[in-house]
Amino acid sequence: LKLQFLYLIARAPSMPSGKRILFLHGLESGPGGSKARYLQAHFENVVVPDLKMSLFDYTKENSAVRNCMSLKGSMEGCINVALEAIAAEYRAVDPAGTKNGVTLLSDAQARAVNETLIIVGSSWGGGLALKLLERGIHPHSTVLLAPALGKKGWFGSLLWPAWCPGSLPAGGRGVVLFHGDSDDTVPVEGSRALKAKYPDIIYREVAGGDHRLNAALLEPSDGHPTGRLRAALQHILDGDLSRL
């Protein structure tokens, strides 16, 4: 089975050896956000594409306002950005063919993604990560931080699609999900429903955690001197999911 990716005109750098992390940032964030900086400070081979996403910033290519306030249109644009980033990372594994301007990921590249790529998605980026799973991207592991499966308030419920995925590969195995029970931006009920639908998801509800989860996951705490998120990712890298 071959996965389709947008064609990259620019020459991609050689693929680093070992595992790597693809971080997908939140709605109004970017490559310089706090979680991106945290991951880059603690891990090598962290890729953070600029999703060019916002609700109302017209200068952002994938903003909702440039897509006639269609978040589905914005999501498609962000999916393309993420696929380009993945294709660039794995170009050196095996020559990729093209058909009608679309890059076809070879079987060897798909295996490399499955064996070495960890996707971390925060909020909007978490919803994006779920869409990538639906599209047939099978990473080694996926970590979701308060994924944007809905939005609180009447305006948010009108604008924001319900993005509980219809299907996940392997029944959700390899997916780790964190969500704060005090999130006043994205309802925690969406993550609870996702866990109920896919029992193999490892779900950790953070008591008192807000939407950003920075205090709960990035800051030092008892047993996690460099933050709970780093510890969780290290357990994934070590293949010891029982400690999550």
DRENKEVO-203816 format. One line per 8 residues: number of its first residue (from 0); their letters; for each residue x, y, z of C-alpha. Coordinates in nm, 2 decimals, m for minus. Layout:
N
NUM> A> X:Y:Z  ...
END
This chain:
244
0> LKLQFLYL> 0.00:0.00:0.00  0.14:0.34:m0.10  0.05:0.66:0.07  0.00:0.98:m0.14  0.19:1.30:m0.05  0.20:1.64:m0.21  0.51:1.67:m0.43  0.80:1.87:m0.28
8> IARAPSMP> 0.99:2.07:m0.54  1.26:2.17:m0.30  1.52:1.91:m0.22  1.47:1.76:0.12  1.75:1.71:0.37  1.88:1.36:0.44  1.68:1.17:0.70  1.84:1.17:1.04
16> SGKRILFL> 1.90:0.83:1.19  1.67:0.70:1.47  1.33:0.82:1.57  1.20:1.17:1.52  0.91:1.38:1.65  0.67:1.57:1.44  0.50:1.84:1.64  0.17:1.99:1.52
24> HGLESGPG> 0.09:2.32:1.70  m0.23:2.47:1.81  m0.47:2.71:1.63  m0.31:3.05:1.70  0.04:2.91:1.78  0.33:2.84:1.56  0.68:2.69:1.54  0.80:2.92:1.81
32> GSKARYLQ> 0.54:2.82:2.07  0.61:2.70:2.42  0.55:2.33:2.34  0.76:2.34:2.03  1.05:2.50:2.22  1.01:2.25:2.50  1.03:1.95:2.27  1.33:2.10:2.08
40> AHFENVVV> 1.51:2.16:2.41  1.46:1.80:2.53  1.48:1.59:2.21  1.68:1.57:1.89  1.52:1.54:1.55  1.20:1.74:1.63  1.02:1.87:1.32  0.78:2.16:1.37
48> PDLKMSLF> 0.61:2.27:1.04  0.43:2.61:1.03  0.07:2.52:0.98  m0.01:2.88:0.88  m0.33:2.85:1.07  m0.55:3.11:1.26  m0.91:3.19:1.28  m0.90:3.56:1.18
56> DYTKENSA> m0.54:3.64:1.07  m0.57:3.68:0.69  m0.20:3.67:0.65  m0.20:3.30:0.74  m0.25:3.09:0.43  m0.47:2.83:0.60  m0.67:3.07:0.82  m1.04:3.02:0.86
64> VRNCMSLK> m1.10:3.37:0.73  m0.92:3.29:0.40  m1.13:2.97:0.37  m1.47:3.16:0.41  m1.47:3.05:0.78  m1.47:2.69:0.68  m1.26:2.50:0.93  m1.28:2.19:0.71
72> GSMEGCIN> m1.11:2.39:0.43  m0.84:2.51:0.68  m0.79:2.15:0.80  m0.73:2.03:0.44  m0.46:2.30:0.40  m0.30:2.20:0.73  m0.30:1.83:0.63  m0.11:1.93:0.32
80> VALEAIAA> 0.15:2.11:0.52  0.19:1.81:0.76  0.22:1.57:0.47  0.49:1.78:0.30  0.69:1.78:0.63  0.66:1.40:0.66  0.75:1.35:0.29  1.06:1.57:0.34
88> EYRAVDPA> 1.18:1.38:0.64  1.15:1.04:0.47  1.26:1.13:0.12  1.61:0.97:0.17  1.47:0.63:0.28  1.38:0.53:m0.08  1.32:0.72:m0.40  0.97:0.84:m0.42
96> GTKNGVTL> 0.77:0.83:m0.75  0.53:1.09:m0.87  0.20:1.07:m1.05  0.01:1.37:m1.17  0.22:1.60:m0.95  0.15:1.39:m0.64  0.43:1.21:m0.45  0.38:0.84:m0.38
104> LSDAQARA> 0.54:0.72:m0.06  0.71:0.39:m0.12  0.65:0.09:0.09  0.99:0.14:0.25  0.91:0.50:0.34  0.57:0.39:0.49  0.75:0.13:0.70  1.00:0.39:0.82
112> VNETLIIV> 0.71:0.62:0.93  0.56:0.33:1.12  0.88:0.24:1.29  1.03:0.58:1.37  0.78:0.87:1.36  0.61:1.00:1.67  0.35:1.26:1.61  0.26:1.51:1.89
120> GSSWGGGL> m0.05:1.72:1.83  m0.17:2.00:2.05  m0.53:2.12:2.03  m0.59:2.20:1.66  m0.27:2.00:1.59  m0.43:1.71:1.78  m0.73:1.72:1.56  m0.49:1.73:1.26
128> ALKLLERG> m0.30:1.43:1.40  m0.63:1.23:1.41  m0.70:1.33:1.05  m0.36:1.20:0.95  m0.44:0.87:1.11  m0.76:0.85:0.92  m0.58:0.93:0.60  m0.36:0.62:0.64
136> IHPHSTVL> m0.05:0.77:0.81  0.05:0.50:1.06  0.32:0.65:1.29  0.51:0.47:1.55  0.31:0.65:1.81  0.07:0.95:1.84  0.04:1.18:2.14  m0.26:1.40:2.16
144> LAPALGKK> m0.28:1.70:2.39  m0.63:1.83:2.44  m0.72:1.76:2.08  m0.97:1.99:1.92  m1.27:1.76:1.88  m1.51:2.04:1.95  m1.53:2.38:2.11  m1.72:2.53:2.40
152> GWFGSLLW> m1.99:2.79:2.35  m2.27:2.84:2.10  m2.04:3.02:1.85  m1.77:2.75:1.88  m2.03:2.47:1.83  m2.16:2.64:1.52  m1.82:2.70:1.37  m1.63:2.39:1.49
160> PAWCPGSL> m1.70:2.06:1.32  m1.73:1.75:1.54  m1.41:1.56:1.45  m1.44:1.23:1.63  m1.27:1.01:1.38  m1.46:0.74:1.20  m1.18:0.50:1.21  m0.83:0.47:1.36
168> PAGGRGVV> m0.57:0.22:1.26  m0.52:m0.07:1.50  m0.81:0.04:1.70  m0.63:0.33:1.85  m0.32:0.13:1.97  m0.02:0.35:1.99  m0.23:0.66:2.07  m0.17:0.84:2.40
176> LFHGDSDD> m0.42:1.11:2.50  m0.39:1.38:2.76  m0.67:1.62:2.84  m0.74:1.85:3.14  m1.07:1.82:3.32  m1.07:2.20:3.37  m1.03:2.28:3.00  m1.26:2.58:2.92
184> TVPVEGSR> m1.17:2.59:2.55  m1.21:2.23:2.42  m1.46:2.01:2.61  m1.30:1.72:2.78  m1.60:1.51:2.69  m1.48:1.48:2.33  m1.16:1.30:2.45  m1.36:1.08:2.69
192> ALKAKYPD> m1.58:0.98:2.40  m1.28:0.90:2.18  m1.14:0.68:2.46  m1.48:0.51:2.49  m1.49:0.44:2.12  m1.13:0.32:2.11  m1.05:0.14:2.44  m0.69:0.07:2.33
200> IIYREVAG> m0.61:0.45:2.35  m0.40:0.53:2.66  m0.60:0.81:2.82  m0.47:1.03:3.10  m0.71:1.29:3.23  m0.52:1.56:3.41  m0.69:1.68:3.73  m0.72:2.06:3.72
208> GDHRLNAA> m0.55:2.08:3.38  m0.64:2.37:3.16  m0.64:2.38:2.78  m0.28:2.46:2.74  m0.16:2.19:2.98  0.17:2.37:3.01  0.17:2.37:3.39  0.06:2.01:3.40
216> LLEPSDGH> 0.29:1.86:3.14  0.59:2.09:3.08  0.68:2.22:3.42  0.88:2.01:3.68  0.67:1.81:3.92  0.71:1.53:4.17  0.86:1.24:3.98  0.90:1.44:3.66
224> PTGRLRAA> 1.19:1.68:3.70  1.18:1.78:3.33  0.80:1.77:3.29  0.55:1.50:3.25  0.54:1.53:2.87  0.91:1.46:2.84  0.88:1.15:3.06  0.59:1.02:2.86
232> LQHILDGD> 0.78:1.06:2.53  1.08:0.90:2.68  0.87:0.60:2.78  0.74:0.58:2.42  1.09:0.59:2.28  1.20:0.32:2.52  0.89:0.11:2.43  0.77:0.10:2.79
240> LSRL> 0.41:0.21:2.76  0.32:0.05:3.09  0.48:0.35:3.27  0.26:0.62:3.10
END
